[in-house]
Amino acid sequence: MRRVIGMDIHRTFGEVVFWEEGKLRHGGRVDMTRTALEGVGKTIQAHHGGLLEVSSDARGVVIANPLQVKAIAHAHVKTDKVDAGTLASLHAAGYLPEIWTPDAATERMRRLVARRYQVVRHRTRIKNEVHAILHAHLIPKCPHADLFNGRGRTWLMHQPIPDDERFAIERHVRELDRLAEDLAILDREIAESTLDDLAIRRLLTITGVNLTVAAGLMAAIGDITRFRSPQKLVSYFGLNPRVHQSGLGAAHHGRISKVGRSHARAMLVEAAWAAAKTPGPLHAFFVRIRAKRGHQVAAVAVARKLTVLVWHMLTKEKDYLWARPSLVAHKVRSMELQAGRPQRKGRARGDTYAYNVKELRNQEMHIARKAQENYENFIEAWRPRSPKERARGRLNPARLE
């Protein structure tokens, strides 16, 4: 007998419904504790001969995508029992939109990256509060590059502001110091976990991608083989444009969907800004889009281009074609030091030393500029064909030069 169990989960309990041969049977509520769930599993195994079919390969629990389930199944009467029955029926019919379940290492990396992202956001919020206090009392801009470094803090403490505001700033500065310690611990854990990861080292060859961005992307992606095309990965990060089309009318493309892991998308945009400031094909692409659509749209376009590039590199297991070897070695060595590896003082010079030689850096920059010029020349000479020309080319390729 084919049997499927649907469970609508809440914080403290879950509603259970059995699907058996096209009929639904309520199974009651179960507390969301390890002991209670293990008891339910033993009861099902004892009464149903150990057969618990929750996926096509009977490997375990299937987690449904709540947004897609909501789009597929709509009911005027919505209760926990109805939701659990809907899950069981959709899975039995093969229409349940599943969520990929990462392994333990990927799940741990996701937690580390998410915590680091929260710490960085908290730090940014505190810095904005300090700037707001200064702005409210008409304090001019800090003459130093960073308001929160040594010289900036000295300048900050000599500004004429009320005592209560000064105490608030001192409290914020202490909080920033504590967050810096937490951030250093998280960075070390991330570096230790990714030190021997070949995929992370491969992503570090991309201009603008550092360890934080590479670890965040790999934590979000997990297994690259679950994305059949680069467009699937673009959609997963929410960088695909919204499209509206009805009947025979033209398709209208809007803003990006922003559906997916928001912090991974933010990391891609951050890497896009870094790549746009460095000579190379990505810089040329940014400049071309910026001339038409503005710098914000250009940055998102570069992030989308980076996503496609990441898919090809991970799928084909190849490094970035226009990588700068000394810069990549510098990134790898920084990752090793961040993970606690010993320094190499007094030892033979390694590949990282080339990054300190100005002549070698200039040679790599010259190669990057040549790649940028080649891209610009290709775009300048490229002429898109009209639909009629493409149709003629398909019918008779010899007619087109």
C-alpha positions in Angstrom: 0.0 0.0 0.0 1.4 3.4 -1.0 1.4 5.8 1.9 2.5 9.4 2.3 2.6 11.4 5.5 2.2 15.2 5.4 3.1 17.4 8.3 2.4 21.1 8.8 5.0 22.4 11.2 4.7 25.2 13.8 7.1 26.3 16.5 5.7 23.9 19.2 3.7 21.3 17.3 3.0 19.7 14.0 -0.2 18.6 12.4 0.0 15.1 10.8 -2.2 13.8 7.9 -1.9 10.4 6.2 -2.5 9.9 2.5 -3.4 6.3 1.6 -4.7 5.3 -1.8 -6.2 8.7 -2.6 -7.8 9.2 0.8 -6.7 11.5 3.6 -6.8 10.5 7.3 -6.0 12.8 10.2 -3.1 11.6 12.4 -3.4 14.2 15.2 -0.8 16.6 16.6 2.7 15.9 17.7 5.0 18.1 19.8 8.0 19.4 18.0 10.6 17.8 20.3 13.1 15.1 19.5 11.5 12.6 21.9 8.0 13.1 20.5 9.1 12.9 16.8 11.1 9.7 17.5 8.0 8.3 19.2 5.9 9.0 16.1 8.5 7.4 13.9 8.5 4.2 16.0 4.7 4.1 16.1 4.5 4.4 12.3 7.2 1.7 11.8 5.3 -0.7 14.2 1.9 -0.2 12.7 2.8 0.1 9.0 5.6 -2.4 8.6 8.3 0.2 8.5 7.2 1.7 5.2 7.3 5.4 5.3 7.3 6.8 1.7 8.1 10.5 1.8 10.1 10.7 -1.4 10.6 8.9 -4.6 13.7 7.1 -3.4 12.4 6.7 0.2 15.6 8.5 1.6 14.0 10.6 4.3 12.0 13.8 4.8 11.1 16.1 1.9 10.9 19.8 2.8 8.5 21.8 0.7 9.1 25.3 -0.6 6.3 27.4 1.1 6.2 30.1 -1.5 5.7 27.6 -4.4 3.2 25.5 -2.4 1.2 28.7 -1.8 1.2 29.5 -5.5 0.1 25.9 -6.4 -2.5 25.2 -3.8 -5.1 27.8 -2.7 -7.9 27.0 -0.4 -10.7 29.2 1.0 -10.6 27.2 4.2 -7.1 27.2 5.6 -6.3 25.2 8.7 -3.3 23.1 9.8 -5.1 19.9 8.9 -5.9 21.2 5.4 -2.3 22.4 4.9 -0.9 19.0 6.0 -3.3 17.2 3.7 -2.4 19.5 0.8 1.3 18.6 1.3 0.6 14.9 1.3 -1.6 15.1 -1.8 0.8 17.2 -3.7 3.7 14.9 -3.0 1.6 11.8 -3.8 0.8 13.4 -7.2 4.4 14.4 -7.8 3.7 18.1 -7.6 5.3 19.0 -4.3 8.0 21.7 -4.9 11.0 20.4 -2.8 13.8 22.3 -1.2 17.3 20.9 -1.5 18.7 19.8 1.8 22.4 20.5 2.3 24.9 18.2 4.0 26.2 18.9 7.5 29.3 20.8 6.3 27.3 23.1 4.0 24.7 23.7 6.6 27.4 24.7 9.1 29.0 27.1 6.5 25.6 28.6 5.9 25.2 29.3 9.6 28.6 30.9 9.8 28.1 33.1 6.8 24.6 34.1 8.0 26.0 35.0 11.5 28.8 37.1 9.9 26.3 38.9 7.7 24.2 39.7 10.8 27.3 41.0 12.7 28.3 43.2 9.7 24.7 44.6 9.4 24.6 45.3 13.2 28.0 47.1 12.9 26.8 49.2 10.0 23.6 50.2 11.9 25.7 51.3 14.9 28.0 53.4 12.7 24.9 55.1 11.1 23.6 56.0 14.6 26.9 57.7 15.4 26.8 59.6 12.1 23.2 60.6 12.9 24.2 62.0 16.3 26.9 64.1 14.7 24.5 65.3 11.9 21.8 66.3 14.4 24.3 68.6 16.2 25.7 70.1 12.9 29.1 68.6 13.4 31.2 68.8 10.2 32.5 65.8 8.4 35.4 64.0 9.9 38.7 65.1 8.2 40.1 61.6 8.6 39.5 58.7 6.2 37.7 56.6 8.9 35.7 58.0 11.7 36.2 54.8 13.8 40.0 54.3 13.6 42.4 55.7 16.1 42.7 59.3 14.7 39.0 59.3 13.9 38.0 58.4 17.5 40.3 61.0 18.9 38.7 63.6 16.7 35.2 62.3 17.6 35.8 62.7 21.4 36.7 66.4 21.0 33.5 67.4 19.3 31.1 69.8 21.2 28.1 67.6 21.8 25.8 67.2 24.9 27.0 64.8 27.6 24.2 62.3 27.0 25.0 62.1 23.3 28.7 61.7 24.2 27.9 58.8 26.5 25.8 57.2 23.7 28.7 57.5 21.3 31.1 55.9 23.8 28.6 53.1 24.3 28.4 52.6 20.5 32.2 52.6 20.2 32.4 49.9 22.8 29.8 47.9 21.0 31.8 48.2 17.8 34.9 46.9 19.5 33.0 43.9 20.7 31.5 43.2 17.3 35.0 43.4 15.8 36.1 40.6 18.1 33.1 38.5 17.1 33.8 39.2 13.5 37.4 38.1 13.8 36.3 34.8 15.4 33.8 34.1 12.6 36.3 35.0 9.9 38.8 32.5 11.5 36.2 29.8 11.6 35.2 30.4 8.0 38.9 30.4 6.9 39.6 27.1 8.8 36.6 25.4 7.2 37.4 26.5 3.6 41.2 26.2 3.7 41.3 23.0 1.7 38.2 23.6 -0.4 39.2 23.6 -4.1 36.0 25.3 -5.2 36.7 28.3 -2.8 40.2 28.6 -4.2 38.8 28.5 -7.8 36.4 31.3 -7.0 39.3 33.4 -5.5 40.8 33.6 -9.0 37.9 36.0 -10.0 38.8 39.7 -9.7 36.7 41.2 -6.9 35.9 38.0 -5.1 37.5 37.6 -1.7 37.2 34.8 0.9 34.0 36.1 2.4 32.2 36.3 -1.0 33.6 32.9 -2.1 32.5 31.2 1.1 29.1 32.9 1.0 28.5 31.8 -2.6 29.5 28.2 -2.0 27.4 28.0 1.2 24.4 29.1 -0.8 25.1 27.0 -3.9 26.1 23.7 -2.2 26.2 21.2 -5.0 26.5 23.0 -8.3 25.2 19.9 -10.2 21.7 20.7 -8.9 21.6 23.7 -11.3 21.3 22.5 -14.9 22.1 25.8 -16.5 23.6 29.2 -15.4 20.1 30.7 -15.8 18.9 28.4 -13.0 21.6 29.7 -10.7 20.8 33.3 -11.7 17.2 32.7 -10.7 18.3 31.0 -7.4 20.0 34.3 -6.4 17.1 36.4 -7.5 19.0 38.3 -10.2 16.6 37.4 -13.0 14.3 40.1 -14.2 10.5 39.8 -13.7 8.7 39.2 -17.0 5.1 39.9 -17.8 3.5 38.7 -21.0 -0.1 38.1 -22.0 -1.5 36.7 -25.2 0.4 37.8 -28.3 1.7 41.0 -26.7 5.4 41.7 -26.2 7.1 40.6 -23.0 7.8 43.4 -20.5 10.9 43.0 -18.4 11.0 44.7 -15.0 13.2 44.7 -12.0 15.1 41.7 -10.7 12.9 39.2 -8.8 15.0 39.3 -5.5 13.7 35.8 -4.8 16.3 33.7 -3.0 19.2 34.1 -0.5 19.4 37.9 0.0 22.9 37.9 1.6 24.4 35.9 -1.2 22.9 38.3 -3.7 24.3 41.2 -1.7 27.8 39.6 -1.8 27.6 39.2 -5.5 26.7 42.9 -5.9 29.6 43.8 -3.6 32.0 41.7 -5.7 30.6 43.4 -8.8 31.5 46.8 -7.5 35.0 45.6 -6.7 35.4 44.0 -10.2 34.1 47.2 -11.9 36.9 49.2 -10.4 39.7 46.9 -11.7 40.9 46.7 -15.3 39.6 43.7 -17.2 36.6 42.5 -19.2 34.2 42.9 -16.3 35.2 46.6 -16.0 34.5 47.1 -19.7 31.1 45.3 -19.3 30.3 47.6 -16.4 31.2 50.8 -18.3 29.1 49.7 -21.4 26.0 49.0 -19.3 26.5 52.2 -17.2 26.4 54.3 -20.3 23.0 53.0 -21.1 21.3 52.3 -17.8 23.2 54.0 -15.0 25.7 52.7 -12.4 23.2 50.9 -10.2 21.8 48.7 -13.0 25.3 48.2 -14.3 26.4 46.8 -10.9 23.5 44.3 -10.9 24.3 43.3 -14.4 27.9 42.6 -13.4 26.6 40.5 -10.5 24.5 38.5 -12.9 27.5 38.1 -15.2 29.6 36.9 -12.2 26.9 34.3 -11.4 27.1 32.9 -14.9 30.9 32.9 -14.7 30.7 31.1 -11.3 28.4 28.4 -12.8 30.8 27.7 -15.7 33.9 27.7 -13.5 32.4 25.2 -11.0 30.8 23.0 -13.6 33.8 22.8 -15.9 36.3 22.9 -12.9 38.4 25.7 -14.5 39.9 28.9 -13.0 39.1 32.4 -14.2 40.8 32.9 -17.6 42.0 36.5 -16.7 43.2 35.7 -13.2 46.1 37.7 -11.8 48.5 35.0 -10.3 50.2 37.2 -7.7 46.8 38.6 -6.5 45.4 35.1 -6.2 48.4 34.0 -4.3 48.0 37.0 -2.0 44.3 36.0 -1.4 45.2 32.4 -0.6 48.0 33.4 1.8 45.7 35.9 3.6 43.2 33.0 4.0 45.9 30.8 5.4 47.0 33.5 7.9 43.4 34.1 8.8 43.0 30.4 9.6 45.9 30.5 12.0 48.7 29.1 9.8 52.2 30.1 10.9 54.0 33.0 9.2 57.0 32.5 6.9 59.4 35.1 8.2 63.0 34.4 7.2 62.0 31.6 4.8 62.3 31.4 1.1 60.1 33.7 -0.9 56.9 32.1 -2.2 54.4 33.0 -4.8 52.8 35.7 -2.6 56.0 37.8 -2.7 55.3 38.6 -6.4 52.4 40.7 -5.3 54.9 43.1 -3.5 57.0 43.6 -6.6 55.6 46.6 -8.5 57.0 45.5 -11.9 55.2 42.1 -11.7 51.9 43.8 -10.6 52.2 46.2 -13.5 52.7 43.3 -15.9 49.5 41.6 -14.7 47.6 44.8 -14.9 48.9 45.3 -18.5 47.5 41.8 -19.4 44.2 42.7 -17.8 44.0 46.0 -19.7 44.7 44.1 -23.0 41.8 41.8 -22.2 39.6 44.8 -21.5 40.6 46.4 -24.8 39.8 43.1 -26.7 36.4 43.0 -25.1 35.7 46.6 -26.1 36.9 46.0 -29.7 34.7 42.9 -29.9 31.6 44.8 -28.7 32.3 47.8 -31.0 32.6 45.4 -34.1 29.6 43.3 -33.1 26.3 44.0 -34.8 23.2 42.1 -33.7 21.2 40.5 -36.4 17.5 41.2 -36.9 14.9 38.4 -36.6 14.6 38.2 -40.4 18.4 37.8 -40.8 18.5 35.1 -38.2 15.6 33.3 -39.9 17.4 33.5 -43.3 20.6 32.2 -41.7 18.8 29.2 -40.3 17.2 28.5 -43.7 20.4 29.1 -45.7 23.6 29.6 -43.7 25.6 30.1 -46.9 23.8 33.4 -47.6 25.3 35.0 -44.5 29.0 35.9 -44.4 
